[in-house]
Amino acid sequence: MRIFLLAAVSAAAISGGALAADKPMYGAWGVDLTARDLTVKPGDDFNKYANGAWEKKTTIPADQSSAGMGYDVYNRSQDQLRTLIETADASTPIGGLYKSFADEAKVEQVDDAPLKVDLAAVQAVSSKAEMAKAMGKAHGGFGPDLFSLDIYPDAKNPETNILYVGQSGLGLPDRDYYLTDGFKPQLEAYRAFAERALRMAGYADPAKAAADVIAFETAIAKVSWPVADRRDVDKTYNPMTVDELKAHAPEIPWTDYLAAAGMPGLTKLALGEKTAVRDLAKLFDATPLETLKAWRVVQGVQEMSPYLSKRFVDSRFELTKVLSGQTQLRPRWKRGVALVDGSLGEMVGQAYVAKYFPPSSKAQMVELIGNLKIAMAARIQKAPWMAPATKQAALTKLSKMQVMVGYPDKWRDYSGLKIDAGDLYGNVSRSGAFEWAYRLKDLGRPVDHGKWDMTPQTVNAYNGGLENKIVFPAGILQAPYFDPAADPAVNYGAIGAVIGHEISHGFDDQGRKIDDTGKLRDWWTAEDAKRFESQAAVLGAQYATYEPVPGMKINAALTMGENIADLAGLQVAYDAYHASLKGKPAPVIGGMTGDQRFFLAFAQAWQGKSRDDSIRQQMASDPHSPDSARVIGPTRNVDAWYAAFGVKPGDKFYLPPEKRSRIW
């Protein structure tokens, strides 16, 4: 699955955002001319040219790690959801779950009583065999597991769902937090959190137990795959039988483990990080049982602290501050809305779209997407480096790409989930079990292409990868990304580039390995593949020079797919915008040409400002480049951008035509 925006969007309203009523607009919304820093030449830093004045006057709220356009839209959506959720009757699942979180006095009174039950179960484990079962039960239950379990379409038989087993077990965002000097403060903060968690859990010597947990997780990190390797669909698809898995990693009683996870009798699966699974099993065997218990306590407390009393919430936030740079805990209502949104997403979404997403918006989006697909087809047809057979296969895949807009055709049924307005911890636990049971129903069954991996209110979009579909939730289909009344240049520069981004994921460095049916298959000629990889290398070399925070450059291998999609999305959106003009010249508005408005809308869609620790976390674990690079990286490879802003040799980000990436 390819995601367009950053996953971690949490926000409060910020001053100086592009939606403020006193800002100049074109139609219902337009580019914000006051956000620009006109002392910066477009060719020296297009992000600062488009957003520099906004950046200078914007302060990141204390309860956020970032601020920006995406956060403005997210924040507006949270306000909308708050209205829906807070007015829901406590007898309903939505109202009951929110009330259980909002009743802080009750949460303080209960304190850690429900946690003690889970911790007692951890301490009751008397053997490695029982520990393996406990890890299996963690899916939909309490505590961590050394292995990830996911149910997705079988990459070689994409009409059927299969279990994928991969690496897991870390309490920090990525292996680099344990293995590189750049994250020493974060690792120390995690050690301190582990000690506090173990002390609250009643350990006699929490400092020693915490040190053992950190040493264990460091060993996990050493055998885990780097995040860049984990996005390679060839490397992470290793089908085998359960008997073969037993031979590959014999230290785990896989039959009992899988039965505990809800999959008795399973006979086949696919391994993700193959060597890591093997080595994690060996590590499990070599680690003392008491260390495994302490590890499960630390991560279990970390997971459940947000739903416990203030002393647990505050302890966990001490870690969050160091990881993200956030200095203030989000207000309780925001945390409560996020809980309800995450637990009852489509139930909330059904009410959300009924109130905030008109059918006319969906119709216009469907038309926009159709125009972008036509533009992508033209790009494919004109690609000078593709052989005719490869072009035809690509066009077939594009024509079969399913489009989903706004919300799913069929809503989820939550009637099996028990919500008690007086039992927050129990609600969270039951919700986790309910979600895992929901996913288990898909195992071994035909893929339901109508299911969504995002809720309608999500401010994001994605490409379904093995399902060959693109999904645009209602949450992102609002200004400034999309406004039915806006200047077409703005809509194409903002939401058009999002659409193009998701379409082109089907043809990025990993998507190109998947055919029109969603099957993992090489449908390229060897020569075409070499030419594609050559152009991708040109783009990667550019991104590897960008240094969003001092001392840390972008990992081009990790971000390659998203960088390709950003560039292709911009190019395809530009083509579609000009096609929409039907041969007529674009009007000049406010002294700006259509092309200038298009590129400014694109840049301001990525308007953002983040704390350094948040950027470092993103760069270590997220396949998306930081916002500034998502503006500069694509535009400097598009010929029309040079013409629109008079970018010339000598400008910092000028590239000679022969050095611009020509993937699409």
Secondary structure, 3 states (H helix, E strand, C coil): CEECCCCCCCCCCCCCCCCCCCCCCCECCCCCHHHCCCCCCCCCCHHHHHHHHHHHHCCCCCCCCEEEHHHHHHHHHHHHHHHHHHCCCCCCHHHHHHHHHHCHHHHHHHCCHHHHHHHHHHHCCCCHHHHHHHHHHCCCCCCCCCEEEEEEEECCEEEEEEEEEEECCCCCCCCHHHHCHHHHHHHHHHHHHHHHHHHHCCCCCHHHHHHHHHHHHHHHHHHCCCHHHHCCCCCCCEEEEHHHHHHHCCCCCHHHHHHHCCCCCCCEEEECCHHHHHHHHHHHHHCCHHHHHHHHHHHHHHHHHHHCCHHHHHHHHHHHHHHHCCCCCCCHHHHHHHHHHHHCHHHHHHHHHHHHCCHHHHHHHHHHHHHHHHHHHHHHHHCCCCCHHHHHHHHHHHHHCEEEEECCCCCCCCCCCCCCCCCHHHHHHHHHHHHHHHHHCCCCCECCCCCCCCCCCCCCCEECHHHCEEEEEHHHCCCCCCCCCECHHHHHHHHHHHHHHHHHHHHCCCHHHECCCCCECCCCCHHHHHHHHHHHHHHHHHHCCCCCECCECCCHHHHHHHHHHHHHHHHHHHHHHHHHCCCCCCCCECCECHHHHHHHHHHHHCCEEECHHHHHHHHHHCCCCCHHHHHHHHHCCCHHHHHHHCCCCCCCCCCCHHHCCCCC
